[in-house]
Amino acid sequence: MRTYLFRLVSAVVVLLASISYTCRAENYTTLNLPRVGDGQIVYLINVDNEAVIDSLPAINETVVFRSDKYKPSYVKVMSNNDDYGNFLLNDSPITLDVTLEDFNGGVLKRWIAQGGFNDNLNDFAKQYSELYKAFQNAANDQVRDSLQNTMQTLLLDNMERNVDNILGYRFFLMLASKLSLDSIENLVDRYPALKNYEKVNATLAEKRILEDVQPGHRFKDFTVSYEGMEHRLSDVVGKGDYVLVDFWAFWCGPCREEMPYIKEVYNQFKDHNFKVIGITISDNPEMDIEAAEKLELPWEIWVNGFDASKEYFITSIPHLILFSPDGTILERGIRGDDLLTAVAKYFD
C-alpha cells in the first residue's frame, strides 16, 4: 500500500510538473479590440513581407493567439481592412490593448503592447519622448543639433545591441528614414543579419532611387498617358527652359493652398525661359481636370501621373521640382514663400 501511494504521489508530481511546463511553454498573445464583433476575422500580418501569419475570429472583442507558434516578427493587426496597431511578436506572453476615440465623425485609434520585446520598445519610447520634448523647447539651434544627435545615437545604440533579433529590425526601420544611403549601406555591411529582411533591402533600393533624383543629378525621364495622349518629361525638360513640375491631386487640400504661390511664380517669370507643368497623381483624372479648370490654372496639366511620381520617389503632395535648362535637378520639395525665393535666384 505504501509503495502504491508513493507511486501515485510521484505520478501526480510528474503530471503537475508537465502541466507547469506546458503552461510556461504555451505563451499567448491577447488582443483587446473594442467594437470588433463576435466572429469578425482578425489577422496577424508580418510587416516585413505583408504575409498573413494567422487569423482567428474575435470573441467578446478579444482574440488570443499562441505566441510560441510563430517566428519572431514585427506584426500589424488588421480586420475588415482596418488597422488596429502593431507590436513585436515573440515567444512571450503579450497583450495589445486598443482604445478608440470618436471625433468629428472619425475614430482615433491608440494602442499599447506589453510583454516580450514590446517592453524594451516602451522603455526606449519614454527616453526618446523626453529627448524630443527637450528638442522642441530648446533655446537655440546649437542645443537642438546636440539633442538631435543624441536621439539618433540612442536609436543606433539600441539597434546595434539587438541587431540579431526582431527588436533590432524594428529600430532599423525607425532609424532608416533619418540616415543617408551611405550610412545605411555601411550598417547593412557591418550587420549582414539585416539583409534577411525584405524591408531592409527595399529601403536600400528606395534610398538609391531617391539619391539619383536629388538636386545636382540629371533628370530621370518618364511618360504620362491618358486617353491616347502621351507626355514625356524629356519633351519639356532639358530643352533650354527652367521647368517647375508640380505633383498634386484634386483631393489634396495642401495642394490647393500651394496654388497661389505657384501662380505668383508663374506670373513673375512666364515671359522668361520658365515653364510650369502640373502632374496629377490621383486615380480619378476627370476630377483632376475639373479641379484644374475651377482653380483656373494657366499652365499645362498632365493627368494620370501616379506611376511617374514613383520615378522621383514622391511619397506626399504637393511636391515641386525645379529643373534647369540643361535638365539638371535644381530644387525639390520647395513650398510657400520659399518657392518664390528659390526660383528667383536663378533669374537674378
N, C-alpha and C positions, 0 to 999 in steps of 0.2 A: 504493500500500500504506500509506504514511504517512498519507494522507488518510483511508483506511478505518479505521485504528487510532484516529485522532483522533475520528472519528465514533462508533466503538464505545465508547471511553472516555467520551465525552460522554454517550452514551445510558445507560451504566451509572451515571454520576454523577447524571443526571436521575432514573433509576429509584430509586437509593438515597435521593435527596432525597425522592422521592414516598413511598417506604416509611417514611422517617423521619417525614415529615409525618403520614402515616396513623396511625402508632403514637402520635404525640403527640395527634392529634385523637380517637382512639378510646380514651378513658379508660374504665376498668372499675370496677365496684363488686363486691367479692368478699365473700360472706357465708360465714363458717365456722360451721356449725351442728351441733354434736355430737348424735348419736343421731337425726338426721334421715335416714331410709333412702333408698336409691337409688330414684329415680322419684317420691319424695314431692314433691308440688307446693308450692312456696314462693311466697308472694305479697308484692309490694310494695304497700302501701296508703297513700294520701295521708291523713294525719291530719286535714287541714283539712276534707275533704268525704267521707271514707271510701270514695273511689273506688279501684278496683284499677288501679294503674299498669301492672303487668306481672306475669307469673307464669312460672316455669320449674321443671323437675324438678331435684331435688338429685342430685349425683353425688359419691360419696365424701365425704358430709357437707359439700359445698360447692356454692354456687350463684354464678354470675358473670353480672351484668347489665352492659349498656353504660351507662355514666354519662351519655354525651353524647346519648342518645336522648330524654331526658325533660326536662321543665321542672323547674327547681329546686324542690324540695319537702321538707317535713318528713314523713318516712315511717316507718311501722312494718312489721315483718316478721312475717308470720303463716303458719302451716302446721298443718293439722288443728285449727284453732281455738285453737292455742297461740300466744302472743305471744313472739317472740324478740328484742324490743328495738326501738329506734327510732334514727334518725340523720337527718342533713341530706344530701339528695341533690342534687348539682350536678355540673357538667362538670369533674370531678377524679377521680383515682384514689382510691377509698375502700375501706376494709376494715372490716367489722364482725366482731369476734371475740366469740363467745358461749361462756360456760362454765356448766356445770351442776353443782350440788352436791346430793346426796341428804341429806335429813334427815327423821326421824320419818315416813317414808312419803311425804313430799313431795319436790319438786325446787325448789331455789332457782336462779333464772336471773340471771346477771350478764352485762353486755356492755359493750364499749367500741368506739367508732367512731373511726377515724382517717382523715385526709385531707380536703381541702377545708375547708368551714366547720366541720366537726367539730373540727378542731384549735383554732380560735378558741373553740369552746364548751368544750373541755377546759381551755384556759388560764384561761377565766373560772371554771370549776368549782373549780380549785385556789385561786384568790383567794377565792372565796366560801366555800369549805370552811374556810380559815384564819380568816376573819372569824367564821364560825359557831362554830368551836371556842372562839374568844376570847369570843363571846357566852355560850356555855354555862358558861364558867369565870369570868365577870365577877364582880367583887367586890360590886357593888351595882346598883340599878335605873338609876341615872344612867349608869353605864358601859354597861349593856345597851341603854338607849334610844339612846345615841350610836352603838353598833355596829349596831343595827337600822337606824338612819337611813343609816349608811354602806353597809350591804348593799343597801338599797333604791336608793340613789343609784348604786351600781355597776351594778345591773340596768338602771336608767333610762338611764344614760350609754351602756351597750352597745347598748340598743335604739335610742336616737336616732342613734348612729353608723352603724347598719346597717338603718335603717328601710326602705330601698329594696331590701333583699334578704331572702332566706329566713331568715337569721340574726336579723334584726330581728324578724321574725314570731315566731320561737322565743322570743326574750327577752320579747316582749309576753305570750306565754302564761304564762311564768314570773312575770311581774310582775302580771298582771291580778288574781290572787287576793288580792294584797296592797293593792290600790288601791280607793278608793271609786268609786261611779258617776260623780261629778263629775270625778274625776281621769282616769278612762278616757275620758269624753266629751271632755275637753279634749285628751287625747293624740290621739284619732282626728280631732278638728277640726284639730289642728296638723299631723298627718301623714296626709293623705287616702289615701295608698297602703295603709294598714292596712284600709281598707274593702273592699279586693279579696278579703279572706279571710273565708270563711264563719264560722269560729270567732270572729273578732273581732266580727262582727255578732251572733252567738249569745251571746257573753259580755256584750255590751251589753244584749241582751234579758233575759238571766238576771239581770243586776245590777238592771235596772229592776223585774223581778218581786220580787226579794229586797228591794229598797228599799221596796216597797209593803206588805210583810208584816213590817216591823221594829217594835219597840216604839214606841208613840206613834201608830201607824196603826190605823184601824178594821179589824176582822176581814174576811177575804175568805171568802165562803160556798162550800161545796161539798156534794156529796151522795155518800154511801157506800151502795152497793146490793149485796145478796146474797140470792139465792133469794127474790126478790119482796119483801124487806124493804128499805125505804129510810130512811136517816137523813140529815137536813140539819143542818149545823153551826148554822144560824140557828134551829133548833128549841130549842137549849140556850144558845147564846152570845148575849149582849145581852138576856137576859130577867131580869136582876136578880141573878144569881149570879156569883161568881168561878168560872171553869171552867178546870181544868187538863187539857190534852189531851196524851196520851202516845202517840207514834207508835212502834210496836215490831213484832216478829215472833217466831214460836216458835223459830226457829233462832238468834236473836241472843243470845249469851252476856252481853254488857254490858247488854242489856235486862233479862234476868233478875236481874242484880246490882243493877239500879236499883229493882226492885220493892219491897224492904223500905223504901227511903226514901219511895217514893210511898205505901205503906201507912201509914207513920208520919204523913205529912202528912194523908192521908185520915182517919185515926182522930182526929187532933187537931182537925180543922176540919169534919168531916162534919155536925155539928149546927149549924153556921153556914150562911150562904148560900155554900156551897162544894161544887162537884161535880168528879168526875174522870171523864174519858172515855178509854178505851183504843182506839186505832185501829191495826189490824194492816195491814201492807203486803206480806205475803208472797203467793206465788201458790198457797198451799195453805191456804185458810180453815179446812178441817176440822182441820188440825194446830194452827192458831192457837186454835180453840175448845177443843180438847183441852188445850193448854198453859195457857190461862186457867183452866180447871177445876182442873188439877193445882196451879197456883200459888195457887188459892183467891183470885182477885181479886174483891173485893166490889163493884167499880164496873162500869158499863155498858161492854161491849166491842162495837165495830163492826169487822167483818172485811171484807177485800177493799178496803182503802183506799189502794192504791198510787197511783191517779190523784189522789186527794185530797191526798196528800203532795206531789205536784208543784206544787199551788197555793201551797204555802209554801216551795217550793224546798228540800226536805229531802233531803240527799244522804247522810246517815248516821243511824243509830239506835243507842240511843234518842234521841229528840228530844222535849223537852217545851215546851209553850207555855202560858202563863197569860194568860187573858183577863179583863178587868174586867167588872163587872155591866152596863156600857153597851156592851160589845163591843169596847173598845179593847185592843190587844195590849199587855200589861204587861211580860212577860218571855218570852224564848225561849232554848233551849239550856242551861237550868239543870239541874244534876245533883247527886247526892250530898248532902252536908251543906249545900251552897248552896241546895238546893231548899227545905228547911225554913225557912231564913233568909229567902229571897225571898218565900215565901208568907206567913210570919208577920208581916212588916212591914205587910201590908195589913189585919191584924186587930188591931193594937195599939190 
